[in-house]
Amino acid sequence: MSADQPSVLVVEDEMAQREVLAYNLEAEGFQVTRAENGEEALLLVSEVMPDIIVLDWMMPNLSGIEVCRRLKSRPETRSIPIIMLSARTEELDKVRGLETGADDYVVKPYSVVELMARVRTQLRRVRPSTVGVRLEFRDIVLDSETHKVSRDGDPLKLGPTEFRLLSTFMEKPGRVWTREQLLDRVWGRDIFVDTRTVDVHIGRLRKALTQFGGDDPVRTVRGAGYALG
């Protein structure tokens, strides 16, 4: 998986629907993982930790609504946006889906164009750098569209890995990232490198951020990892 690609878990028991969704998401530049039932979805979420989940309501054994309820009750998966797909058109059903924790609710049959737009809306919230959003933290400005970074007006020269590291930190200032989480997000899940590689690139990022003076905004959290601010 490319580190720059946002990831989506598609949970749909009908194979034709699942493949249409996956095809369109991949065409839009997403890394797609497929699950054909609720039980498989719960296992895959722990393995791949997707950026967004597109979840069908009506599935045998474990319904989408129950999958949603379980994911939103877990601290480690609570913040993953869930878009619920359902043939249920009643207002009460929509309310129930949203009250269970779904972040959006799309009624079948749906427009693929509209669904893609809704996925990007949710993505803008959780991974803004992947959709060209300008990020700011104190006097640091990162433009993910032009791949330029400045601090207090001075342009900074960052390598591609340091740029991705800074994007990750600036999306969630204050969050502590473990080395393993940074490897997954910045290098990609399929790339096998030593966790000490993270320390090397954090050192380079710190040097780049302080090249014109100013304090070091990257904080080392002993026994845990790194955070911005």
N, C-alpha and C positions, 0 to 999 in steps of 0.2 A: 504494500500500500504506500502510495506517495504521501509524504508528510503534509504536502500542501492541499491534498484532497480532503474535503469534509466527508465524514462517513455517515451513512444512513442505514438503519436496520429496517427492512421491509418485512412485516409480519402479516401474511395472507395465506389462508388455507387453499384457495383456488389457484392452481398453478398458472393458468392463463393470465389472471389478474396480476399475480405476483411477478410474472415475467414482463408484462407490459409496464408495470411500475418500475421495475429494475432497469429495463431498457431505457426508459425516458430519463430516469435519474442519472444513469451512467452517461447518457448523451449530454447531460447538463454539467458533467464533470464531477459527479459524486462517486465515492467508493461505496458500493452496495453490498450488504450482507443480507442473505435471505433466511427467513424462518417460516415453516409451513404450519406451525401450531404454537400455542401459548407456552407449552413446556419448553420447546426448543428455544423460543424467544428469550425466556428467563435465563437459560444457560448461556446463550450467545451474548447477552448484554454484559454479563460478568467477564466474558472473554475479550470482547472487542470494544466495549464502552463507546458506543456510537455517539456522534454529535446530536443526532435526531432519530426518532423512531416514528415510522408510519405504520399504524396498527389497526388491523381490521377488528371490528366489534364482534361479529358473528363467527365464532369458531367452535368446533366441537371440543368437548372436555373442559378446556380452560378458556373462558371467553376473554375477548380483548379488554373488557371493562375490569375483569379480575386481574389481568396482567398489569394493566395501568395502575390499579389500586396497590398492588404489591410493589411495583417499581417506585411509586411516589411515596411509599412508606419507608423505603430504605434510604438512609443518608447518602450513600455512595451513588445512587441512581436518581435521586429526587430531582436534580436540576436538569436532567435530560429532557428536552421538549418532546412531547408526544402529540402527534396529529392522528386523531381517531377517524377511521373510515367506517361509515355505516349506511345501510339501506333504510334505517329507521329515520323517518322524517318528522315524527312528532316532536314538538317543542320540549316536552318533558324528558324525552330520551336525550336530546341535546344537552339539556340542563344536567341530567344525571351524569353524562359523560364528562362534562366540564367540572362538575362537583367532585368527581372521582379523581380529578387531577389532570385530565387531558388539557393541553395548551391550545388546541384548536380542534374543530369538529367539521368534517367534510361529508356531505351526503352523497351517496351513490345514486345514479351514475354521476360522476363528476367530470369536470373539464380538466384534462391533463395540464393545460397551460395554467389554470387557476391553482391546481395543487402544487405545481412547481413554484409558483409565486408565493404560496403559503409556506412551503418548505424554506425558501430563501428568507422570508420574513423571520421565521424562527431561528434560522442560522445567523442572521444579522445580530440577533440577541446573544447567542452563545459563542459564536466565532466570527466576530465582525471583520477581522483582517482578511478572511477568505472571500468577502464580497466587496472589497475595495473601500472599506470604511476607513476614515482618518482617525487615528487613535492619539489621545493626549494623556500624559501623566506628568504633573508638575510642569517643568520646562522642556520636557521631551515630547516631540511630535513625530509620529510615524505615519507615513502615507503608504498604505498597502497597495494602492493602485500604481504609483510611480516607483515604489520600492526605495523611497528616500526617507532618511531620518535626520532630524536636527535637534540640537539642544541649545536653548536660549538663543535661537536664531542661527547658530553655527551648524553647517552641514557636517554630518558624521559619516565616516566611511566604515561600513560594516560588511563582513562576508555574508554569503547566503545563509549559513547556519546560524550565525549570530543574529541576523535579521529575523529568522524564524523564532529563535529563542526570545528575542525582545517582543515580537508580536504576541507570543504565548503569554508572557508576563503582563503585557499591557492590556490584554483582553480581560484579565482578572487580577488587578493590582491587590496585593495583600494575601492572595492565595498562596499557600505553600505547596510547591511541586516537588515530588520525590524525583530522584534521578531516573527511575524506571518510567515514570509518567512523562518526563521530558523526552526520554528516548523514543517513546511511542509517538508523542505529538510532533516532535521536531525531526527525528530521523525516519520515523515510520515503523510500523509493527513488524515488517518483514526484514528489517535491517538489523543484523546482529553485531553490535559493537559493545565494547566494554563500558560500564557505567562511569569509569574514570574519564572517558572521552567528554562527558558532560562537564566535568570540572575544568578541563582544558578550555572548552569553548566559553564557559562562564567567565573564566579569566580573561579571554580575548574580548568578550562583551564588556566587561568592566573597564578594560583599558580603553576601548573605543568610546564608552560613555563619559569617561573622565579626561579625554585627551585635551580638552580646553579648560580644564579645572572643574570645580564643582564636586559635590560629594558623590560617593558610590551608592546608587539607589538599589543595587541588588544585595539582598540580605541573605546570609547563610544561617539556616535554622539547624542547629546542632542535632544530629540524629534523625533529621527529617528531610531536609533538602534546601530549596531556594525559594525566595519570594521577592517581589518588587515592592519596595516601600516598607 
